[in-house]
Amino acid sequence: VLLAAEESTNFKWVTSRAAVHGTERHSVQVQDLGFHLKWNMGFTYDALSYFGSEAAKRPHMETFGTKKLAWYLVYAFNERWVLPFSHDNSHARSLLDEMHAEENNSETQFASLRVLLMYTIAMPGRPLFFMGSEIGEIWSYQRPLLWELAEQSSKQQLKQWMQQLLHLYRKLPALHQADDEDESFEWIDKDSAGRCIYAWKRRAKGAQDVVVIVNASLTPLAGYRINASKGKWRCLANTSLGEGSVPADVDVAPESSYFTVDLPAYGAQLWAAPQLERAGGYASTDAIGEAGWVRFGVRHPGLPKGHELRVVGACPELGTWQPAAGVVLSSSESSLWSSIVDLSSAGAEAEFKFVTVSPDTSVTWEPIDGNRHLKLSSSGTVAVAADFGRK
């Protein structure tokens, strides 16, 4: 039996929590209520208030004199928290509708929601999203979700982003293993310069560190510096408003002890440190993957702006050869498109092809003889690297 309490954030000592350093219970003997988990409504309301506000107001938003997105860490280790986004605290609107639309531009809503999802999953605590959040819709007991809306490219990309983040959450111990220990978290930057830049490090014993960087503003920032241990760091997830270029990995030399990144508007990045205790260098997506997962990467230098690149295949996960239901790939560089897809139910092999979709929904299949084939792995993620139109 797992008991979780929904109670005011200010009501203390709800969950069973040791009196250790980093908590209000340090050197204090109290009798808690004995719950296993507690919903953190304060976290939810602060996050929704922040990402629901226009970009110009965000640098000035505070909670009790602390930057709003940093306030949670003042009390993060006092209880065993759940970080919930449910129908109960979103004012009968979807998470997508809670996001502010700059100049009525819906793209900024999707961009803000992607950043919010990264922020939540990378914070200490257990993320909880109600069904429908992954496609920008609200759950209601009064009616079923309109799952057909997931076929829209913007909502399909949102679903894939949620899938990618939850996959990383499960596979990176630093993101979940020591949620209740203050040693698991270290601020790098809590908007110290008033630019809506937040960066932090997550840790777990015997596991690689993870660094998360968030730019919650409409202003891109070039050459942002991150102090880091030597070795090869890999960017496992990134998002932005519009196109943004992020290197797949960077090498940190012993004499430099840092690397720099360019932060696009409404951007969020997750970097994994070099693997410290096992040979083989950094842990790439391949190393942290599950059986049946595939990482698609395809180059298409001549793809016009506004066009989409999709992967379509024989299995339902790839749309059963229907381009409208195919997987939309995301662009992290001007010519490189990628996505991580769970094909564990597709069998031992998968047949697929890449297509482009224009703004008027016309489809162009890549001009190759026959279809592409891949063999799925029983031990980890398979990486597919290709050039559009060339085998």
Secondary structure as GFF3:
##gff-version 3
##sequence-region A 1 391
A	DSSP	beta_strand	4	6	.	.	.	ID=ss1
A	DSSP	beta_strand	37	39	.	.	.	ID=ss2
A	DSSP	alpha_helix	41	51	.	.	.	ID=ss3
A	DSSP	three_ten_helix	55	60	.	.	.	ID=ss4
A	DSSP	beta_strand	62	63	.	.	.	ID=ss5
A	DSSP	beta_strand	66	67	.	.	.	ID=ss6
A	DSSP	alpha_helix	72	75	.	.	.	ID=ss7
A	DSSP	beta_strand	81	85	.	.	.	ID=ss8
A	DSSP	alpha_helix	95	98	.	.	.	ID=ss9
A	DSSP	three_ten_helix	102	104	.	.	.	ID=ss10
A	DSSP	alpha_helix	106	121	.	.	.	ID=ss11
A	DSSP	beta_strand	126	129	.	.	.	ID=ss12
A	DSSP	three_ten_helix	133	135	.	.	.	ID=ss13
A	DSSP	three_ten_helix	147	151	.	.	.	ID=ss14
A	DSSP	alpha_helix	153	171	.	.	.	ID=ss15
A	DSSP	three_ten_helix	173	175	.	.	.	ID=ss16
A	DSSP	three_ten_helix	182	184	.	.	.	ID=ss17
A	DSSP	beta_strand	185	190	.	.	.	ID=ss18
A	DSSP	beta_strand	197	202	.	.	.	ID=ss19
A	DSSP	beta_strand	210	215	.	.	.	ID=ss20
A	DSSP	beta_strand	221	227	.	.	.	ID=ss21
A	DSSP	beta_strand	231	239	.	.	.	ID=ss22
A	DSSP	beta_strand	249	252	.	.	.	ID=ss23
A	DSSP	beta_strand	258	263	.	.	.	ID=ss24
A	DSSP	beta_strand	267	272	.	.	.	ID=ss25
A	DSSP	beta_strand	293	299	.	.	.	ID=ss26
A	DSSP	beta_strand	308	313	.	.	.	ID=ss27
A	DSSP	three_ten_helix	316	318	.	.	.	ID=ss28
A	DSSP	three_ten_helix	323	325	.	.	.	ID=ss29
A	DSSP	beta_strand	327	328	.	.	.	ID=ss30
A	DSSP	beta_strand	330	331	.	.	.	ID=ss31
A	DSSP	beta_strand	336	342	.	.	.	ID=ss32
A	DSSP	beta_strand	349	357	.	.	.	ID=ss33
A	DSSP	beta_strand	363	365	.	.	.	ID=ss34
A	DSSP	beta_strand	372	375	.	.	.	ID=ss35
A	DSSP	beta_strand	382	387	.	.	.	ID=ss36
###
